[in-house]
């Protein structure tokens, strides 16, 4: 894995960061944050992997539809 978090300005040795990858990483992190807002996903009430993944699918579709309506 390649780190894609920008360094602080005070750091002496500067390492280049791919801005496109950083934006994608941010998008994925925000998506996981929104998924975790669903209490059932965050606390993992479902015992089986199938039902847990099914609820993640339902929550993802709900978020996608909400995004389309704005």
Biopython code that builds the backbone (N, CA, C, O; Angstrom):
import numpy as np
from Bio.PDB.StructureBuilder import StructureBuilder

atoms = [
    (1, "UNK", "N", (0.830, -1.173, 0.000)),
    (1, "UNK", "CA", (0.000, 0.000, 0.000)),
    (1, "UNK", "C", (0.877, 1.239, 0.000)),
    (1, "UNK", "O", (1.947, 1.276, 0.607)),
    (2, "UNK", "N", (0.395, 2.232, -0.690)),
    (2, "UNK", "CA", (1.106, 3.497, -0.773)),
    (2, "UNK", "C", (0.334, 4.531, 0.039)),
    (2, "UNK", "O", (-0.866, 4.697, -0.181)),
    (3, "UNK", "N", (0.977, 5.228, 0.966)),
    (3, "UNK", "CA", (0.262, 6.244, 1.731)),
    (3, "UNK", "C", (-0.164, 7.404, 0.830)),
    (3, "UNK", "O", (0.606, 7.874, -0.008)),
    (4, "UNK", "N", (-1.383, 7.848, 1.019)),
    (4, "UNK", "CA", (-1.893, 8.950, 0.201)),
    (4, "UNK", "C", (-2.368, 10.108, 1.065)),
    (4, "UNK", "O", (-3.206, 10.900, 0.636)),
    (5, "UNK", "N", (-1.846, 10.211, 2.265)),
    (5, "UNK", "CA", (-2.197, 11.323, 3.142)),
    (5, "UNK", "C", (-1.111, 12.386, 3.004)),
    (5, "UNK", "O", (0.070, 12.077, 3.164)),
    (6, "UNK", "N", (-1.486, 13.627, 2.711)),
    (6, "UNK", "CA", (-0.478, 14.679, 2.568)),
    (6, "UNK", "C", (0.274, 14.916, 3.871)),
    (6, "UNK", "O", (-0.282, 14.762, 4.958)),
    (7, "UNK", "N", (1.533, 15.287, 3.752)),
    (7, "UNK", "CA", (2.363, 15.562, 4.924)),
    (7, "UNK", "C", (2.129, 16.983, 5.411)),
    (7, "UNK", "O", (1.561, 17.820, 4.709)),
    (8, "UNK", "N", (2.576, 17.225, 6.611)),
    (8, "UNK", "CA", (2.479, 18.569, 7.171)),
    (8, "UNK", "C", (3.468, 19.493, 6.477)),
    (8, "UNK", "O", (4.494, 19.052, 5.958)),
    (9, "UNK", "N", (3.149, 20.751, 6.477)),
    (9, "UNK", "CA", (4.005, 21.731, 5.808)),
    (9, "UNK", "C", (5.357, 21.889, 6.490)),
    (9, "UNK", "O", (6.329, 22.304, 5.860)),
    (10, "UNK", "N", (5.418, 21.563, 7.759)),
    (10, "UNK", "CA", (6.663, 21.752, 8.507)),
    (10, "UNK", "C", (7.654, 20.607, 8.316)),
    (10, "UNK", "O", (8.784, 20.688, 8.798)),
    (11, "UNK", "N", (7.266, 19.580, 7.646)),
    (11, "UNK", "CA", (8.154, 18.418, 7.439)),
    (11, "UNK", "C", (9.280, 18.783, 6.476)),
    (11, "UNK", "O", (9.044, 19.392, 5.433)),
    (12, "UNK", "N", (10.490, 18.411, 6.831)),
    (12, "UNK", "CA", (11.639, 18.772, 6.000)),
    (12, "UNK", "C", (11.704, 17.943, 4.724)),
    (12, "UNK", "O", (11.906, 18.487, 3.638)),
    (13, "UNK", "N", (11.536, 16.636, 4.850)),
    (13, "UNK", "CA", (11.580, 15.756, 3.686)),
    (13, "UNK", "C", (10.176, 15.632, 3.103)),
    (13, "UNK", "O", (9.299, 15.021, 3.713)),
    (14, "UNK", "N", (9.968, 16.202, 1.941)),
    (14, "UNK", "CA", (8.649, 16.202, 1.306)),
    (14, "UNK", "C", (8.501, 14.998, 0.394)),
    (14, "UNK", "O", (9.407, 14.693, -0.382)),
    (15, "UNK", "N", (7.378, 14.316, 0.479)),
    (15, "UNK", "CA", (7.078, 13.180, -0.378)),
    (15, "UNK", "C", (5.841, 13.535, -1.188)),
    (15, "UNK", "O", (4.853, 14.026, -0.642)),
    (16, "UNK", "N", (5.898, 13.289, -2.479)),
    (16, "UNK", "CA", (4.773, 13.635, -3.353)),
    (16, "UNK", "C", (3.561, 12.752, -3.040)),
    (16, "UNK", "O", (3.700, 11.578, -2.696)),
    (17, "UNK", "N", (2.375, 13.345, -3.169)),
    (17, "UNK", "CA", (1.121, 12.644, -2.923)),
    (17, "UNK", "C", (0.268, 12.743, -4.175)),
    (17, "UNK", "O", (0.119, 13.818, -4.756)),
    (18, "UNK", "N", (-0.287, 11.619, -4.581)),
    (18, "UNK", "CA", (-1.169, 11.602, -5.736)),
    (18, "UNK", "C", (-2.532, 12.164, -5.319)),
    (18, "UNK", "O", (-3.266, 11.522, -4.568)),
    (19, "UNK", "N", (-2.862, 13.343, -5.801)),
    (19, "UNK", "CA", (-4.105, 14.016, -5.391)),
    (19, "UNK", "C", (-5.343, 13.231, -5.817)),
    (19, "UNK", "O", (-6.347, 13.219, -5.105)),
    (20, "UNK", "N", (-5.274, 12.578, -6.972)),
    (20, "UNK", "CA", (-6.423, 11.804, -7.457)),
    (20, "UNK", "C", (-6.710, 10.635, -6.508)),
    (20, "UNK", "O", (-7.866, 10.368, -6.178)),
    (21, "UNK", "N", (-5.656, 9.945, -6.075)),
    (21, "UNK", "CA", (-5.833, 8.853, -5.120)),
    (21, "UNK", "C", (-6.333, 9.366, -3.771)),
    (21, "UNK", "O", (-7.125, 8.701, -3.103)),
    (22, "UNK", "N", (-5.873, 10.537, -3.379)),
    (22, "UNK", "CA", (-6.308, 11.112, -2.111)),
    (22, "UNK", "C", (-7.802, 11.428, -2.150)),
    (22, "UNK", "O", (-8.510, 11.208, -1.168)),
    (23, "UNK", "N", (-8.279, 11.940, -3.275)),
    (23, "UNK", "CA", (-9.713, 12.227, -3.411)),
    (23, "UNK", "C", (-10.536, 10.945, -3.374)),
    (23, "UNK", "O", (-11.602, 10.906, -2.760)),
    (24, "UNK", "N", (-10.042, 9.895, -4.032)),
    (24, "UNK", "CA", (-10.757, 8.618, -4.011)),
    (24, "UNK", "C", (-10.776, 8.019, -2.605)),
    (24, "UNK", "O", (-11.783, 7.461, -2.172)),
    (25, "UNK", "N", (-9.661, 8.139, -1.908)),
    (25, "UNK", "CA", (-9.596, 7.642, -0.534)),
    (25, "UNK", "C", (-10.600, 8.381, 0.341)),
    (25, "UNK", "O", (-11.285, 7.769, 1.160)),
    (26, "UNK", "N", (-10.684, 9.675, 0.169)),
    (26, "UNK", "CA", (-11.632, 10.478, 0.929)),
    (26, "UNK", "C", (-13.067, 10.052, 0.617)),
    (26, "UNK", "O", (-13.899, 9.969, 1.521)),
    (27, "UNK", "N", (-13.355, 9.788, -0.639)),
    (27, "UNK", "CA", (-14.691, 9.355, -1.042)),
    (27, "UNK", "C", (-15.064, 8.029, -0.387)),
    (27, "UNK", "O", (-16.183, 7.861, 0.097)),
    (28, "UNK", "N", (-14.127, 7.095, -0.373)),
    (28, "UNK", "CA", (-14.382, 5.788, 0.243)),
    (28, "UNK", "C", (-14.574, 5.929, 1.754)),
    (28, "UNK", "O", (-15.459, 5.292, 2.324)),
    (29, "UNK", "N", (-13.765, 6.745, 2.399)),
    (29, "UNK", "CA", (-13.909, 6.942, 3.843)),
    (29, "UNK", "C", (-15.247, 7.579, 4.189)),
    (29, "UNK", "O", (-15.870, 7.208, 5.184)),
    (30, "UNK", "N", (-15.694, 8.535, 3.380)),
    (30, "UNK", "CA", (-16.995, 9.149, 3.633)),
    (30, "UNK", "C", (-18.126, 8.151, 3.441)),
    (30, "UNK", "O", (-19.116, 8.180, 4.171)),
    (31, "UNK", "N", (-17.980, 7.265, 2.456)),
    (31, "UNK", "CA", (-18.988, 6.231, 2.223)),
    (31, "UNK", "C", (-19.082, 5.292, 3.425)),
    (31, "UNK", "O", (-20.181, 4.969, 3.875)),
    (32, "UNK", "N", (-17.933, 4.852, 3.948)),
    (32, "UNK", "CA", (-17.954, 3.989, 5.132)),
    (32, "UNK", "C", (-18.547, 4.713, 6.335)),
    (32, "UNK", "O", (-19.258, 4.103, 7.135)),
    (33, "UNK", "N", (-18.267, 5.991, 6.471)),
    (33, "UNK", "CA", (-18.830, 6.766, 7.572)),
    (33, "UNK", "C", (-20.342, 6.814, 7.473)),
    (33, "UNK", "O", (-21.034, 6.665, 8.481)),
    (34, "UNK", "N", (-20.863, 7.019, 6.273)),
    (34, "UNK", "CA", (-22.317, 7.054, 6.091)),
    (34, "UNK", "C", (-22.934, 5.686, 6.338)),
    (34, "UNK", "O", (-24.031, 5.590, 6.888)),
    (35, "UNK", "N", (-22.236, 4.624, 5.936)),
    (35, "UNK", "CA", (-22.742, 3.278, 6.215)),
    (35, "UNK", "C", (-22.781, 3.001, 7.706)),
    (35, "UNK", "O", (-23.706, 2.349, 8.190)),
    (36, "UNK", "N", (-21.788, 3.489, 8.441)),
    (36, "UNK", "CA", (-21.743, 3.248, 9.880)),
    (36, "UNK", "C", (-22.783, 4.060, 10.634)),
    (36, "UNK", "O", (-23.063, 3.778, 11.799)),
    (37, "UNK", "N", (-23.361, 5.067, 9.981)),
    (37, "UNK", "CA", (-24.434, 5.823, 10.622)),
    (37, "UNK", "C", (-25.686, 4.968, 10.770)),
    (37, "UNK", "O", (-26.522, 5.234, 11.634)),
    (38, "UNK", "N", (-25.818, 3.941, 9.932)),
    (38, "UNK", "CA", (-26.915, 2.995, 10.101)),
    (38, "UNK", "C", (-26.578, 2.141, 11.315)),
    (38, "UNK", "O", (-25.588, 1.409, 11.306)),
    (39, "UNK", "N", (-27.381, 2.228, 12.340)),
    (39, "UNK", "CA", (-27.061, 1.581, 13.615)),
    (39, "UNK", "C", (-26.895, 0.074, 13.470)),
    (39, "UNK", "O", (-26.053, -0.534, 14.130)),
    (40, "UNK", "N", (-27.692, -0.511, 12.616)),
    (40, "UNK", "CA", (-27.636, -1.964, 12.447)),
    (40, "UNK", "C", (-26.305, -2.416, 11.854)),
    (40, "UNK", "O", (-25.811, -3.496, 12.178)),
    (41, "UNK", "N", (-25.727, -1.585, 10.985)),
    (41, "UNK", "CA", (-24.426, -1.924, 10.402)),
    (41, "UNK", "C", (-23.326, -1.699, 11.432)),
    (41, "UNK", "O", (-22.412, -2.515, 11.552)),
    (42, "UNK", "N", (-23.406, -0.610, 12.164)),
    (42, "UNK", "CA", (-22.352, -0.264, 13.124)),
    (42, "UNK", "C", (-22.272, -1.259, 14.271)),
    (42, "UNK", "O", (-21.178, -1.569, 14.744)),
    (43, "UNK", "N", (-23.411, -1.761, 14.723)),
    (43, "UNK", "CA", (-23.406, -2.676, 15.865)),
    (43, "UNK", "C", (-23.418, -4.129, 15.444)),
    (43, "UNK", "O", (-23.256, -5.019, 16.278)),
    (44, "UNK", "N", (-23.604, -4.376, 14.180)),
    (44, "UNK", "CA", (-23.617, -5.723, 13.604)),
    (44, "UNK", "C", (-24.576, -6.648, 14.353)),
    (44, "UNK", "O", (-24.171, -7.624, 14.983)),
    (45, "UNK", "N", (-25.867, -6.300, 14.259)),
    (45, "UNK", "CA", (-26.901, -7.131, 14.875)),
    (45, "UNK", "C", (-27.029, -8.475, 14.172)),
    (45, "UNK", "O", (-27.341, -9.481, 14.810)),
    (46, "UNK", "N", (-26.790, -8.502, 12.869)),
    (46, "UNK", "CA", (-26.976, -9.720, 12.096)),
    (46, "UNK", "C", (-25.879, -10.724, 12.418)),
    (46, "UNK", "O", (-24.703, -10.368, 12.494)),
    (47, "UNK", "N", (-26.265, -11.969, 12.606)),
    (47, "UNK", "CA", (-25.301, -12.994, 13.006)),
    (47, "UNK", "C", (-24.586, -13.613, 11.808)),
    (47, "UNK", "O", (-23.403, -13.944, 11.896)),
    (48, "UNK", "N", (-25.292, -13.771, 10.695)),
    (48, "UNK", "CA", (-24.666, -14.434, 9.545)),
    (48, "UNK", "C", (-24.083, -13.397, 8.592)),
    (48, "UNK", "O", (-24.535, -12.253, 8.545)),
    (49, "UNK", "N", (-23.079, -13.813, 7.839)),
    (49, "UNK", "CA", (-22.432, -12.910, 6.883)),
    (49, "UNK", "C", (-23.389, -12.511, 5.775)),
    (49, "UNK", "O", (-23.345, -11.376, 5.300)),
    (50, "UNK", "N", (-24.262, -13.435, 5.353)),
    (50, "UNK", "CA", (-25.204, -13.139, 4.267)),
    (50, "UNK", "C", (-26.173, -12.031, 4.654)),
    (50, "UNK", "O", (-26.416, -11.111, 3.873)),
    (51, "UNK", "N", (-26.727, -12.119, 5.860)),
    (51, "UNK", "CA", (-27.688, -11.096, 6.265)),
    (51, "UNK", "C", (-26.996, -9.757, 6.510)),
    (51, "UNK", "O", (-27.568, -8.703, 6.232)),
    (52, "UNK", "N", (-25.774, -9.792, 7.026)),
    (52, "UNK", "CA", (-25.025, -8.546, 7.239)),
    (52, "UNK", "C", (-24.717, -7.870, 5.909)),
    (52, "UNK", "O", (-24.928, -6.665, 5.767)),
    (53, "UNK", "N", (-24.218, -8.635, 4.923)),
    (53, "UNK", "CA", (-23.930, -8.067, 3.604)),
    (53, "UNK", "C", (-25.203, -7.602, 2.910)),
    (53, "UNK", "O", (-25.188, -6.608, 2.184)),
    (54, "UNK", "N", (-26.297, -8.310, 3.126)),
    (54, "UNK", "CA", (-27.579, -7.886, 2.560)),
    (54, "UNK", "C", (-27.999, -6.534, 3.108)),
    (54, "UNK", "O", (-28.480, -5.679, 2.365)),
    (55, "UNK", "N", (-27.818, -6.341, 4.410)),
    (55, "UNK", "CA", (-28.190, -5.050, 4.980)),
    (55, "UNK", "C", (-27.251, -3.941, 4.509)),
    (55, "UNK", "O", (-27.681, -2.799, 4.341)),
    (56, "UNK", "N", (-25.982, -4.263, 4.297)),
    (56, "UNK", "CA", (-25.062, -3.265, 3.731)),
    (56, "UNK", "C", (-25.514, -2.884, 2.324)),
    (56, "UNK", "O", (-25.454, -1.713, 1.950)),
    (57, "UNK", "N", (-25.966, -3.863, 1.545)),
    (57, "UNK", "CA", (-26.493, -3.578, 0.210)),
    (57, "UNK", "C", (-27.704, -2.660, 0.279)),
    (57, "UNK", "O", (-27.799, -1.686, -0.467)),
    (58, "UNK", "N", (-28.625, -2.976, 1.175)),
    (58, "UNK", "CA", (-29.832, -2.154, 1.319)),
    (58, "UNK", "C", (-29.470, -0.727, 1.730)),
    (58, "UNK", "O", (-30.011, 0.235, 1.186)),
    (59, "UNK", "N", (-28.564, -0.595, 2.681)),
    (59, "UNK", "CA", (-28.146, 0.729, 3.140)),
    (59, "UNK", "C", (-27.434, 1.492, 2.025)),
    (59, "UNK", "O", (-27.627, 2.699, 1.876)),
    (60, "UNK", "N", (-26.612, 0.795, 1.242)),
    (60, "UNK", "CA", (-25.912, 1.444, 0.123)),
    (60, "UNK", "C", (-26.901, 1.940, -0.919)),
    (60, "UNK", "O", (-26.757, 3.048, -1.434)),
    (61, "UNK", "N", (-27.894, 1.133, -1.229)),
    (61, "UNK", "CA", (-28.914, 1.550, -2.197)),
    (61, "UNK", "C", (-29.668, 2.755, -1.683)),
    (61, "UNK", "O", (-29.955, 3.682, -2.440)),
    (62, "UNK", "N", (-29.996, 2.751, -0.384)),
    (62, "UNK", "CA", (-30.686, 3.897, 0.211)),
    (62, "UNK", "C", (-29.861, 5.178, 0.087)),
    (62, "UNK", "O", (-30.393, 6.237, -0.246)),
    (63, "UNK", "N", (-28.557, 5.072, 0.358)),
    (63, "UNK", "CA", (-27.679, 6.236, 0.243)),
    (63, "UNK", "C", (-27.573, 6.697, -1.205)),
    (63, "UNK", "O", (-27.568, 7.897, -1.481)),
    (64, "UNK", "N", (-27.488, 5.745, -2.126)),
    (64, "UNK", "CA", (-27.385, 6.078, -3.547)),
    (64, "UNK", "C", (-28.652, 6.782, -4.031)),
    (64, "UNK", "O", (-28.572, 7.763, -4.770)),
    (65, "UNK", "N", (-29.823, 6.284, -3.616)),
    (65, "UNK", "CA", (-31.078, 6.926, -4.016)),
    (65, "UNK", "C", (-31.191, 8.326, -3.417)),
    (65, "UNK", "O", (-31.688, 9.247, -4.065)),
    (66, "UNK", "N", (-30.733, 8.477, -2.192)),
    (66, "UNK", "CA", (-30.762, 9.801, -1.568)),
    (66, "UNK", "C", (-29.841, 10.765, -2.333)),
    (66, "UNK", "O", (-30.163, 11.940, -2.508)),
    (67, "UNK", "N", (-28.698, 10.246, -2.781)),
    (67, "UNK", "CA", (-27.767, 11.057, -3.565)),
    (67, "UNK", "C", (-28.372, 11.458, -4.903)),
    (67, "UNK", "O", (-28.159, 12.580, -5.363)),
    (68, "UNK", "N", (-29.121, 10.564, -5.532)),
    (68, "UNK", "CA", (-29.734, 10.872, -6.825)),
    (68, "UNK", "C", (-30.841, 11.911, -6.702)),
    (68, "UNK", "O", (-31.079, 12.671, -7.640)),
    (69, "UNK", "N", (-31.512, 11.953, -5.573)),
    (69, "UNK", "CA", (-32.638, 12.880, -5.409)),
    (69, "UNK", "C", (-32.184, 14.306, -5.125)),
    (69, "UNK", "O", (-32.984, 15.235, -5.232)),
    (70, "UNK", "N", (-30.903, 14.501, -4.760)),
    (70, "UNK", "CA", (-30.432, 15.866, -4.470)),
    (70, "UNK", "C", (-29.937, 16.553, -5.696)),
    (70, "UNK", "O", (-29.507, 17.704, -5.628)),
]
sb = StructureBuilder()
sb.init_structure("model")
sb.init_model(0)
sb.init_chain("A")
sb.init_seg("    ")
for serial, (resi, resn, name, xyz) in enumerate(atoms, 1):
    if name == "N":
        sb.init_residue(resn, " ", resi, " ")
    sb.init_atom(name, np.array(xyz, "f"), 0.0, 1.0, " ", f" {name:<3s}", serial, name[0])
structure = sb.get_structure()
